[in-house]
Amino acid sequence: MSKPSDSPCRYQIVFRTECGNVLADVLDDAVIESRDGYTCVIATVRDQSEFYGLLDRFAALALWPVSLIELDAERLATRTSEIRLFARRPTPDPT
């Protein structure tokens, strides 16, 4: 089933740099996490114009995505706090 063209879409955008501080100042309602040399952004856009405007904002900051994924409706329905931005690596055994 396709969604209406005017329904919001959520995207996961990954950058190969830790730029969470910069993006937090620029993006009001996005979830941002930086770690291990990467930054992951989960952002919702209302339409194609807003999507390209978001990409223009990244370009203005000299940030180029290494990954851009439209999240599916099932994942969109989850609460933001439940979205795993980065896979958690197991902690090494200190012994």
HELIX and SHEET records of a PDB file:
HELIX    1   1 GLY A   20  VAL A   26  1                                   7    
HELIX    2   2 GLN A   48  ALA A   60  1                                  13    
HELIX    3   3 ALA A   73  LEU A   76  1                                   4    
HELIX    4   4 THR A   80  GLU A   82  5                                   3    
SHEET    1   A 4 VAL A  31  ARG A  35  0                                        
SHEET    2   A 4 TYR A  38  VAL A  45 -1                                        
SHEET    3   A 4 CYS A   9  PHE A  15 -1                                        
SHEET    4   A 4 PRO A  65  GLU A  70 -1                                        
END                                                                             
